Amino acid sequence: MLEYRDEREGMLSGRNCLITGVVGGFGRHLSRAFWEAGASLCLSSRNREKLNGLQDELSKTARADQRLFILPADLSKPEQVRALADEVIERFGHLTALVNNAARQCPIGLLWKTDFFQWENTLRLNLLAPLKLCAAFIPSMMKKVYGKVINLSGGGAAGPSSQLWRLRGRQGGPCTAF
């Protein structure tokens, strides 16, 4: 009888990965996939309660060589981006993969009728936080001559639309900066 074996099993064994924005549907799915492939993970999101739940879920299937920790952070706050990067470096030593998944939708409506503070927070989270995390981790990846950065973007950055003008700069930025 043939036995099924997931091709991803062990594929990321020995790899240290940071994934941001993990409590939503896609981030949660990414976390599970990386974990099942054997990666050691640092998971980050603003919601500590949901992070704890995901940590509990993944811990049940931990392998001996896997490490898992959570770091709640609001990446729209520059000091929390730096603290996250510092803590990941302290715990892992180096990072093999960075997945920038944290994002929020920008304010909707006429530019002059939207809250400028919301724009600033959105740009800090969607554009500046991924850039700062890349700046924190890429040098050590280059030193190790290995590393992967995955900058995720919503569909608004992919094609033309008169209604999605405001999404272009913030979603496409990290994807085209490197």
C-alpha positions as CSV (number, residue, x, y, z in Angstrom):
1,M,0.0,0.0,0.0
2,L,1.3,3.5,-0.9
3,E,1.6,6.0,1.8
4,Y,0.9,9.7,1.2
5,R,3.6,12.1,2.2
6,D,3.2,15.9,2.0
7,E,5.9,17.2,-0.2
8,R,6.3,20.2,2.1
9,E,7.1,18.1,5.1
10,G,10.5,19.1,6.4
11,M,11.2,21.4,3.5
12,L,11.8,24.4,5.8
13,S,13.4,22.4,8.6
14,G,16.2,24.5,10.2
15,R,14.8,27.8,8.7
16,N,13.9,30.7,10.9
17,C,10.9,32.8,9.7
18,L,9.1,35.9,10.7
19,I,5.5,36.3,9.5
20,T,3.6,39.4,10.2
21,G,-0.2,39.8,10.2
22,V,-0.9,36.2,11.1
23,V,-4.3,36.3,12.8
24,G,-6.3,36.9,9.6
25,G,-7.3,34.2,7.2
26,F,-4.3,34.4,4.8
27,G,-1.7,35.0,7.5
28,R,-3.0,32.2,9.6
29,H,-2.9,29.9,6.5
30,L,0.7,31.0,5.8
31,S,1.7,30.3,9.4
32,R,0.3,26.8,9.3
33,A,1.9,26.0,5.9
34,F,5.4,27.2,7.1
35,W,5.0,25.3,10.4
36,E,3.9,22.1,8.6
37,A,7.0,22.5,6.3
38,G,9.2,22.4,9.4
39,A,10.1,26.1,9.9
40,S,10.8,27.7,13.2
41,L,8.5,30.7,13.5
42,C,8.1,34.1,15.1
43,L,4.5,35.2,14.5
44,S,3.4,38.8,14.9
45,S,0.1,40.6,15.0
46,R,-1.6,43.2,17.1
47,N,-4.1,40.8,18.7
48,R,-2.4,39.0,21.5
49,E,-5.4,36.7,22.3
50,K,-5.6,35.4,18.7
51,L,-1.8,35.1,18.6
52,N,-2.0,32.9,21.7
53,G,-4.7,30.8,20.1
54,L,-2.6,30.2,17.0
55,Q,0.5,29.4,19.1
56,D,-1.5,26.8,21.1
57,E,-2.8,25.3,17.8
58,L,0.6,25.0,16.2
59,S,2.5,23.9,19.3
60,K,0.5,20.7,19.3
61,T,2.3,19.5,16.2
62,A,5.8,20.8,17.0
63,R,8.8,18.8,15.9
64,A,11.9,18.5,18.1
65,D,13.8,21.0,15.9
66,Q,11.1,23.7,15.7
67,R,10.8,26.8,17.8
68,L,7.7,28.9,18.0
69,F,7.2,32.3,19.6
70,I,4.8,35.1,19.3
71,L,5.5,38.8,19.5
72,P,2.4,41.1,19.6
73,A,3.2,44.4,17.8
74,D,1.4,47.3,16.1
75,L,3.6,47.8,13.1
76,S,2.1,51.2,12.4
77,K,4.2,52.3,15.4
78,P,7.9,52.7,14.4
79,E,9.2,51.9,17.9
80,Q,7.3,48.5,17.8
81,V,8.8,47.7,14.4
82,R,12.3,48.2,15.7
83,A,11.5,46.2,18.9
84,L,10.1,43.3,16.9
85,A,13.2,43.2,14.7
86,D,15.5,43.4,17.7
87,E,13.6,40.6,19.6
88,V,13.6,38.3,16.5
89,I,17.4,38.8,16.1
90,E,17.9,38.1,19.8
91,R,15.9,34.9,19.8
92,F,16.9,33.5,16.4
93,G,20.3,35.0,15.7
94,H,19.4,35.3,12.1
95,L,16.4,35.1,9.9
96,T,16.0,32.9,6.9
97,A,12.6,34.3,5.7
98,L,10.6,37.4,6.2
99,V,7.0,37.4,5.2
100,N,5.5,40.9,5.3
101,N,1.8,40.2,5.4
102,A,0.5,42.8,7.9
103,A,-1.6,45.5,6.2
104,R,-4.8,47.5,6.4
105,Q,-7.0,49.1,3.9
106,C,-6.4,52.7,3.4
107,P,-9.1,55.3,4.2
108,I,-11.9,55.2,1.7
109,G,-13.5,58.3,0.2
110,L,-12.4,61.6,-1.2
111,L,-8.9,62.5,-0.1
112,W,-9.9,65.8,1.4
113,K,-12.7,64.2,3.4
114,T,-10.7,61.3,4.9
115,D,-8.8,61.4,8.1
116,F,-5.1,62.2,7.5
117,F,-4.1,60.4,10.7
118,Q,-5.6,57.2,9.2
119,W,-3.5,57.8,6.1
120,E,-0.3,58.1,8.1
121,N,-1.0,55.0,10.1
122,T,-1.9,53.0,6.9
123,L,1.3,54.2,5.2
124,R,3.4,53.3,8.2
125,L,2.0,49.8,8.4
126,N,1.7,49.0,4.7
127,L,4.8,50.7,3.3
128,L,7.3,51.8,6.0
129,A,7.1,48.8,8.3
130,P,7.9,46.2,5.6
131,L,10.8,48.5,4.4
132,K,12.2,48.8,8.0
133,L,11.9,45.0,8.5
134,C,13.7,44.4,5.2
135,A,16.4,46.8,6.3
136,A,16.8,45.0,9.6
137,F,17.1,41.5,8.2
138,I,18.5,41.7,4.7
139,P,22.1,42.5,5.8
140,S,22.3,39.3,7.8
141,M,20.7,37.3,5.0
142,M,23.3,38.6,2.7
143,K,26.0,37.7,5.1
144,K,24.7,34.1,5.3
145,V,24.3,34.2,1.5
146,Y,20.7,33.0,1.9
147,G,17.4,34.5,2.7
148,K,13.9,35.1,1.3
149,V,11.7,38.2,1.6
150,I,8.0,37.9,0.7
151,N,6.1,41.2,0.5
152,L,2.5,40.5,0.0
153,S,0.1,43.0,-1.6
154,G,-3.6,43.2,-2.2
155,G,-5.2,43.1,-5.6
156,G,-5.4,46.9,-5.7
157,A,-1.8,47.1,-6.7
158,A,-2.1,44.7,-9.6
159,G,-4.2,46.4,-12.2
160,P,-5.8,49.7,-13.3
161,S,-9.0,51.0,-11.7
162,S,-10.3,54.5,-11.3
163,Q,-11.6,53.6,-7.9
164,L,-8.4,52.1,-6.5
165,W,-6.0,55.0,-7.1
166,R,-5.2,55.3,-3.4
167,L,-4.1,51.8,-3.1
168,R,-1.3,51.9,-5.6
169,G,1.5,53.6,-3.7
170,R,1.1,51.8,-0.5
171,Q,0.5,48.3,-1.8
172,G,3.0,48.2,-4.7
173,G,5.8,50.0,-2.8
174,P,7.3,47.1,-0.8
175,C,6.9,44.8,-3.8
176,T,8.9,47.0,-6.1
177,A,11.5,48.4,-3.6
178,F,13.8,45.4,-3.8
